[in-house]
Amino acid sequence: MQIVGATCQDGTLLYKEDFGGNSQSDPIFSTTPIPQITGIDFHSNGDPRYGYAIRKWGWQHTSWYRNMDDHTFPNDTSRGYFLQIDGTEKSAQFYTCTISNLCVGSTLYFSMWGMSSVAKAYATQYAEAKLKLIIEQTDGTLLAEQEVVLKNGVEEWEQIGLQFTLMSLENSIVFRIINNSGTSSGNDFALDDIEIRLCAPLVTVYSEFPICEGATTTLAGICVNDGIFNEPLEYRWLYSATGDLTSQDSWTTIGTNSTNLTINSVSAENPGFYRLAVAPQGGDIEYVNCRAVSDPIQLQVESCTNRECTDGTLLYKEDFGGNNTTDPIFSTIGLPQIIGIDFHADGVSQLGYAIRKYSIAHKEWYEDVSDHTHPNDTSRGYLLQVDGLETPAQFYKCEIENLCAGANLTFSMWGMSSTKTPYWADANLMMIIESKAGTVLTQKPVTLENRKGYWEQIKLNFTLPPSESSLIFRIINNSGTNAGNDFMLDDIEIRLCTPPVTVTVEDTVCAGESTTLNGTFVNDGTFTEPLEYRWLYSATGDLTSSVIWTTVGTNSPTLQLPSATSTNSGFYRLAVASEGSIDFENCRAMSDPVQVVVKDCLSPCIAVYDTINISGCDSLVCNGKTYFEDTAIIDSLRSVTDCDSVVVTQLHIHHSAYKEYFFNGCDSVVFAGKTYLTSTLLSDTLTTISGCDSIILIHIKIGQAMHTYYNLHGCDSVIYRGKIYFSDTVVTNSLTSVTGCDTIVTLSIRVHHSVQQELTLHGTDSVTHNNVVYTVNTDMNEYLTTSFGCDSLVLLHIRIGDVVSEQSDTVDLIVNKYNWIVLCNNIKVRKLVPNYKRIHYQWYKDGVLLRNAIDDYYTEDKELEGCFFLKLQVTDNVQTHYFNSNTLCINKRELIISPTPVGTGEILIVDYPFTETEKNGLRVEIYNAVGIQVAIIQPEIYPIRIHRNFATGIYYLKIVMGGGNVVGEKLIVR
């Protein structure tokens, strides 16, 4: 990722360009140009060559990638447009936008996603794309830029970002993307998802999923305040019908002062987009590009009378079998539901279909693709693999009878294209639901796209008309070609939209033991209480026929198998319905099948255990062996019941105790009533409760006070124990040694100062210095080392020919910026020597040369204080000119404003130690948070008193004094 500095990729989204095309019904390429792109032609036929196009996937060209997609695809399956460009040698602007109403101090993150179009095989033959991200003021002043290289042969999208903090009072910023390659041989690339984000606290909005059309729903917002905002916070909900982020005008306020938003009667036709804005209380919420805002969220609204229910009652399922690990790799039995295409019993699906545990290898196809539930379902069942023909063929048909009027059904299947190479046709299928009389009631076209490489579920939802009670479900191959049209299907299901029923059972059921199946059902109002229960059993669990399921229990959500046998092994389901309706088998709620396997478990064996404990000191001898640590000796015997009888001999080894104690003291130690003046070792022997000896050693150590002297040298300053010393000093510390006695440390600090000077050497034709002959004017810094090891800086000027005056009159060259930085007025320098070739800068502070301060500005890591001037050497074609600047003295003084924050209409006191010169012509300027001047005041009395009815918010107070000095402070109005 090419990113400058820290990033805020999840900050507030101020602007986004994803190039559209996010609807599946949108065409492959756009016919509308982008007005922000200039300098290169738009091609409305989708061919980007010698220009640019906006496409859903990459244009197929000899040297370009053939499988480029929108960068969010396949995670975002809507597969939107991206920008593909055949770059020219001319520098061209590829995108520009302006963000206004920004606040001073805001940090912005400008980013895009990019990749080269040039394939790896051609990576070295063509030039790489070179772009530049640019941030400017509206007058064209450059604020920041970032060079970008999109390397050929890298088949991945890459995010490129540039972060920038707005420090001036400019409140509008222009963002540009420039093609900067300089060649048309190569320079081919794609861009997508251009974003501008504000670094602000993260705001997230959550929604129910899905939401029924016409229902009431609540959006929940969360703001993680990381300290940027002052509490309490203010909230505002925004709505847009389109979600357009290229314009603030499309967003309107629909709710305030709450992190939640309740929406009544949600529309399915246009659910719209929603965002939550957050800012500190007091008016900051009005600054649209300074507050924190969530990414747009669109409500997922469905017609709940025709809702999807992939966890509802399973009426029918075809998984193609093969679920036992002993089943062969492919099936030798065709399916009667498939007609119009040949079945291949040898497992080879070319020019027909096969039923296999994994896809067959072919040069154009994916190899070894598993049943879609594998590896979660480790049994690895069969899948249906089809080499489609140009003739439409029926790939599956089933019929469901005895349905109830108004039933909601979901017809679903899992599918995947077998093709892994371009140019071949996608598989086009059709899911059809029709009446028993053959009338098509609804249908859904299905495209299984080449080169996706993963299973996806396709669903068709349908509400049964009152006039129908039976339905026919079909899957048709509708491609019309055999050049491609190769695909796989699995797990065809028909589900009834009812509340889910779950059944749990023990993992292991032993023959002869009792076990219970427990059913759970939460009635959401679909059924009228009281409820009726029915347990169903099938030896095979086949869901293509309801005839094989028999009733084994009623009137209870639990089913007990009192003495399980192998005949109880099989599959069980629990059916639930309103009382009196349980016989309507395709109208009730049912669990998915649960398998019970009854096993022959061995009878439990009752073992006999005995423990013998033996103790000893330091060691024990048992069975001729010596043990030094606790040990368990286990003997296993066989009882009359043929079960193990275990005897454990537990050996407990008690070790002699050995303890040492240490007593330290300075000059003397008192122990057990006796005073010791010298170090002494005492010992004693005791007996523990286990009968083993315990030896105690007592070490008495007498310490003495110590005196230590050190010398510490340094250049210009010495740091000792966190304190900086600038002159010779003697420091005395009293420390405590490890013996607890004082140690006196006397430290002599010697500070040796560096030497800094300037020297000019003159010569008519040449100057020899340090054995080097100089024939032209030369300026250099020489560093020498003093006897104390400190650097001595000599700024050496070598001058050849006529002697030019070394100094000039002082010139007003210094510009001061907020007392933090002093600048050289280079515009004035260029006027002094219009044809200059080189400029040398040297800064001085309080008359002392500043080492390495040779840039056109000087600053420190704190507010400046002192007197500063600048020496300039400006060289033209003839000679070197010398200039001294005027001296600028900066005295750091504290500006105090009170009260802070100040209330609306309250008097504000501004206190500062102004000199009489500074009071002459002094004025106070006040700016709001977006840099607009709202007041200017020329005070007559001091301290300054300001009485204005400012609106609540954040302001900047700037004081311009006589003589040009400026001070300022942040002002908060509540």
ABEGO torsion letter per residue (X at the ends): XBBBEBBBAABBBABBBAGEGABAABBABBABBBAABBGBBBBAAGBABGEBBBBABBBBBAABBAABBBAAOAABAAGBBBBBBBBBABBBBABBBBBBGBBBGBBBBBBBBBBBABBAAAAAABBBBBBBBBBBBAAGBBABBBBBBBBBGBABBBBBBBBBBBABABABBBBBBBBAAGBABEGBBBBBGBBBBBBBBBBBBBBBOBBBBGBBBBBBBBBBBAGABBOBBBBBBBBBAAGBAABAAABBBABBGBABBBBBGBBAABAEBBBBBBBBBGGAAABAAABBBBBBBBBBBBBAABBBBAABBBABBBAGEGABAABBABBABBBAABBGBBBBAAGBABGEBBBBABBBBBAABBBGBBBAAOAABAAGBBBBBBBBBABBBBABBBBBBGBBBGBBBBBBBBBBBABABBGBBBBBBBBBBBBAAGBBABBBBBBBBBGAGBBBBBBBBBBBBAABABBBBBBBBAAGBABEGBBBBBGBBBBBBBBBBBBBBBABBBBGBBBBBBBBBBBAGABBOBBBBBBBBBAAGBAABAAABBBABBGBABBBBABBBAAABEBBBBBBBBBGAAABAAABBBBBBBBBBBBBBBBBBBBBBBBBBBBBBGBBBBGGBBBABBBBBBBBBBBAAGBBBBBBBBBBBBBBBBBBBBBBBBGBBBBGGBBBABBBBBBBBBBBAAGBBBBBBBBBBBBBBBBBBBBBBBBGBBBBGGBBBABBBBBBBBBBBAAGBBBBBBBBBBBBBBBBBBBBBBBAABBBBGGBBBABBBBBBBBBBBAAGBBBBBBBBBBBEBBBBABBBBBBABBBBGGABBBBBAAAAAAABAABABBBBBBBBGGBBBBGBABABBBBABBBBEBBBBBBBBBBAABBBBBBBBBBBBBBBBBBBOBOBBBBGBBBBBBBBBBAAAABGBBBBBBBAAGBBABBBBBABOBBBBBBBBBBEBBBBBBBBBGGBBBBBBBBBX
